[in-house]
């Protein structure tokens, strides 16, 4: 997630648009305080609304926990996990190193 200042909007509008087209969230700040979030306009937003689309993006970009994003989406954790599965978004993500350590534990 990128952060843009209000001043950046004049100078980096193209970058903000490219980030949204790539499916990424961006935050716009004024005097260091968040003013608004630019949420990509995609099928989730159209079908599910802003809260669910924001929750999905925040979770997918690993900015917010499963519990918090489920709450933002107005769903239980199991409901939100099923929702993420519909978009092929994994709920558990291990780095190769962490996965190797986990496998060693069981091996």
N, C-alpha and C positions, 0 to 999 in steps of 0.2 A: 504494500500500500504506500503510495507516494503522498507527500504533503506539499501543497501549493499554498502560497500566500495570496492575498487579494492582489498584490502587485504582480505576482507571477501570472495571474489570469490574463493580464495584458500582454506579457512577454512570452508566455509558454502555453497559450491556449491550444496550439496544435498538439503539444505533448500530452496535455490533459485529455484531449479527444482521443488520441492514439491509445492511451492507457485504458480508457473506457471501452474502446473498440476491441481491445485485447482482453476484455473481461475483468479488468482490475479496478478495485476501489481506489478513490483518492479522497483526501481530506483537504478542505480549504480553510485556512486560518486567517485571522485578523488580529494583529498585535499578539501573536502567539497562542491565541485561543481558537479552538475549532468553531467554525461558523456553519459549515455544511459538509455533507458527504456526497461525493459524486458516485452514484450507483449505476453500473452498466445497464443499459436498456436491453434486456434479453428475455427469453421465453419465461424464465422464472419470475421476473418482475411483472410481465404482462399477465401471467396466469395466477400468480400467488400474491402479488402486492409487494409494496416496498419493504415491510417488516420482514417477510420471509426471504425475499431476495437479498436483503442486507445481511440477515443471519447466515444464509448459505454462503455468501461471499466471504464474510468475516471468518467463518469456520474453515472454508476451503483454503483461504490464504493464511490460516493458522495464526490469526490475531486474537481470537476469542475462543474460550473453551466450549466443549459440547453442551454443557449444562447452561451456560449463559446464552449461547445462540439458540438453544431450544426454547428458553424462556422468552427471548426476543421475538421468536417466531410464533409464540403463543401455543407451543406444543410440548408434550411430555418428551423426555429424552428418547424413549423407544419410537415415538411417532416421528421425531426429527431424524433419528437414525434411518428409519425407513424412507423418509423423504430424501435424505442425502443419497441413499442407495439408488433411487430412481434417476439420479443424475450421475451415477457412477463415481460418487465422491466417497473415498474410503474414510471410515471413522477412525481407524487405527493406522498410524503411519510410523514405521520404524526406519531409522537410518540403517544402512548396511551394517555399520559397526554395532549398533544396538541389537539388531536382529542376530548377528553372529554371537553376541554375548548371551542373548536369550536361548539360542539353540545350544550353546555350550552348557548352559545350566541343565537342559533336559537330556543332553547327550552323554 
